Amino acid sequence: MHKSFLILLCCSLPVLAAAENRPATPADQEQIERLDRQVEKLGFGPLGPDHYALSKARAWLALALDEYHETERSGIV
């Protein structure tokens, strides 16, 4: 279960990054934070906090959150 979710998450983040070019909304921030909480829960599970895919997911989510707060309009968020 955890591995399939993690694979889905890692595969969907680049697709989300290439989404349409529209202004970021508060709903985008909520989605980023929700995904971040899910990744954190996985880190406490059997995968462990230093798992490569979890680290990669955290990096994508950190980028998305930074771009959200910088009001980036390139579609990354």
C-alpha positions as a Python dict, from the first residue, in 0.01 Angstrom:
ca = {
    (1, 'M'): (0, 0, 0),
    (2, 'H'): (266, 251, 100),
    (3, 'K'): (492, 180, -195),
    (4, 'S'): (210, 211, -449),
    (5, 'F'): (100, 543, -297),
    (6, 'L'): (457, 668, -297),
    (7, 'I'): (507, 571, -660),
    (8, 'L'): (182, 742, -753),
    (9, 'L'): (282, 1054, -560),
    (10, 'C'): (626, 1074, -721),
    (11, 'C'): (482, 1018, -1067),
    (12, 'S'): (208, 1277, -1025),
    (13, 'L'): (421, 1561, -890),
    (14, 'P'): (604, 1632, -1219),
    (15, 'V'): (270, 1618, -1401),
    (16, 'L'): (124, 1862, -1151),
    (17, 'A'): (428, 2082, -1204),
    (18, 'A'): (352, 2104, -1576),
    (19, 'A'): (-10, 2203, -1513),
    (20, 'E'): (-184, 2496, -1673),
    (21, 'N'): (-47, 2843, -1627),
    (22, 'R'): (-293, 2999, -1382),
    (23, 'P'): (-263, 3203, -1065),
    (24, 'A'): (-209, 3001, -748),
    (25, 'T'): (-505, 2980, -515),
    (26, 'P'): (-543, 2902, -144),
    (27, 'A'): (-674, 2559, -250),
    (28, 'D'): (-332, 2493, -409),
    (29, 'Q'): (-161, 2565, -78),
    (30, 'E'): (-403, 2334, 103),
    (31, 'Q'): (-330, 2055, -146),
    (32, 'I'): (45, 2100, -107),
    (33, 'E'): (15, 2091, 272),
    (34, 'R'): (-213, 1784, 259),
    (35, 'L'): (38, 1597, 41),
    (36, 'D'): (319, 1703, 274),
    (37, 'R'): (132, 1557, 573),
    (38, 'Q'): (85, 1229, 384),
    (39, 'V'): (455, 1213, 302),
    (40, 'E'): (542, 1279, 666),
    (41, 'K'): (314, 994, 777),
    (42, 'L'): (491, 761, 535),
    (43, 'G'): (823, 866, 685),
    (44, 'F'): (714, 733, 1022),
    (45, 'G'): (611, 401, 867),
    (46, 'P'): (814, 112, 732),
    (47, 'L'): (984, 327, 468),
    (48, 'G'): (1168, 534, 725),
    (49, 'P'): (1247, 906, 715),
    (50, 'D'): (1554, 872, 491),
    (51, 'H'): (1387, 687, 203),
    (52, 'Y'): (1497, 827, -136),
    (53, 'A'): (1150, 859, -286),
    (54, 'L'): (1019, 1033, 25),
    (55, 'S'): (1307, 1279, 9),
    (56, 'K'): (1232, 1345, -357),
    (57, 'A'): (863, 1400, -281),
    (58, 'R'): (957, 1640, 1),
    (59, 'A'): (1181, 1834, -239),
    (60, 'W'): (902, 1870, -497),
    (61, 'L'): (656, 1979, -229),
    (62, 'A'): (905, 2232, -87),
    (63, 'L'): (955, 2375, -437),
    (64, 'A'): (580, 2400, -491),
    (65, 'L'): (528, 2572, -156),
    (66, 'D'): (814, 2818, -218),
    (67, 'E'): (677, 2902, -561),
    (68, 'Y'): (329, 2944, -414),
    (69, 'H'): (453, 3198, -161),
    (70, 'E'): (656, 3382, -425),
    (71, 'T'): (336, 3410, -633),
    (72, 'E'): (503, 3225, -918),
    (73, 'R'): (289, 3229, -1233),
    (74, 'S'): (474, 2977, -1449),
    (75, 'G'): (242, 2686, -1365),
    (76, 'I'): (478, 2503, -1128),
    (77, 'V'): (236, 2514, -836),
}
